[in-house]
Amino acid sequence: MTQIGYSYEHDTSEQLVFKFDYALTSATATFSNLYEKDNGVAGRSEQGIYELYSNGVLVASGTFVAAANKNTGSVTMSVSGGGTFDTVVFKAQSGYAQGPGVETGDGSDYFITGLTYVGTTQPVLETRYPIDISVLAQDQDNSEALSSLSMSGIPAGSVLRDGSGNEYSSSSADAVLSLAGWDTSTLTVTSPSGSSTDFALQVSASSVEPNGDTALSVKSFTIIVGTADTVAPGSELVGAAGDDLLSGGSGNDSLQGGGGNDSLLGDLGADTFVWKLNDGGTAGNPAVDTVGDFTVGIYDGTGNADRLDLADLLKDESSTTIDNFLSVEQVSGNTVLHVSSSGGFAGGYSAGAEDQTIVLENVTFDSALSSHDIINQLITNNQLLIDK
């Protein structure tokens, strides 16, 4: 608890401020140490002040005192006429509730011991699925010029966004959206509200060769929906052989992308990202999977720390030979795990032996740690499952 008091030295009161992400219709605070007879002097009842704000505008205020013969009590706050507010501020009075203000001593001071509230609307959780279309947009021989990029199949009620502020609310899956001017490296899409149905997006890329020839490339991306915000604990999401986008929800989920270059997002909870035998690519041509929200910590299945399960992907590995299978580096704010499922890194990392790449986006470790150190830390914290 924090005491709220009035300072005569600075002629101002301390403040305790509660800000909310949605509108409230009422709030009730409990308090203590608000004395009816401060310092034993009759007529010097301490009092508190509350102020209610909506979008920074004062919409209501009031004062409160303790119950008779007590220093505790409660006060219920609301806006007349049924108005709403999003901020509650508590202050201390410079004087007292009865009699003249006293300009010496400590004035009114007290503790807020609890706050309950009623909101008009609860915040709606939203799951955003990342879309990686970089493979489609790449020119394999560096001779083509990309002339147009478009997307279709966005279900009605879904919202497509990018990191630059572009936003598109779909009214029909048949509509074709031009991605001209969009940041295609930061695309995300939401599923229609309340829907747990998977859907497929089609991305079309038109390109022009120097000789004037044109080519059209179309790729489908399957969005596997983890029943949005109502995913039950232990839900298991498994992708197909292509490039999938999997997203869990608020529970402790298991996500396996399968073959291809997959994007995995566990969202809330303690999630497990799984790779099975043959999920990777081939030696020298690895599958590249991206984990968008890996949380570092000690995995115990109850917090938000996540884990990687490579036990089935790796062949005959152990904690003493794990460096033959994994090599870790930190690149541009990400942690990248290079994987040789057959143990081809016995002589050190070799790109020709790598058949799986796992990118942990926005995850970093102490720069002084070596690849071996990071791997051991993950194993010790139960965040990396292998055959031991």
Secondary structure as UniProt FT lines:
FT   STRAND          3..7
FT   TURN            8..11
FT   STRAND          12..13
FT   STRAND          16..32
FT   HELIX           38..40
FT   TURN            42..43
FT   STRAND          48..54
FT   TURN            55..56
FT   STRAND          57..64
FT   TURN            68..69
FT   STRAND          73..79
FT   HELIX           80..82
FT   STRAND          85..92
FT   TURN            105..106
FT   STRAND          109..119
FT   STRAND          128..130
FT   HELIX           134..137
FT   TURN            140..141
FT   STRAND          145..152
FT   TURN            156..157
FT   STRAND          159..161
FT   TURN            163..164
FT   STRAND          167..169
FT   TURN            173..174
FT   STRAND          176..178
FT   TURN            180..181
FT   HELIX           184..186
FT   STRAND          188..190
FT   TURN            193..194
FT   STRAND          199..208
FT   TURN            210..211
FT   STRAND          214..225
FT   HELIX           228..230
FT   TURN            233..234
FT   STRAND          236..238
FT   STRAND          244..247
FT   STRAND          254..256
FT   STRAND          263..265
FT   STRAND          272..274
FT   TURN            277..278
FT   TURN            283..284
FT   STRAND          287..291
FT   STRAND          307..309
FT   TURN            311..313
FT   TURN            319..321
FT   HELIX           322..324
FT   STRAND          326..331
FT   TURN            332..333
FT   STRAND          334..339
FT   TURN            341..342
FT   TURN            344..347
FT   HELIX           351..353
FT   STRAND          356..360
FT   TURN            361..362
FT   TURN            367..368
FT   HELIX           371..380
FT   TURN            381..382
FT   STRAND          384..385
//
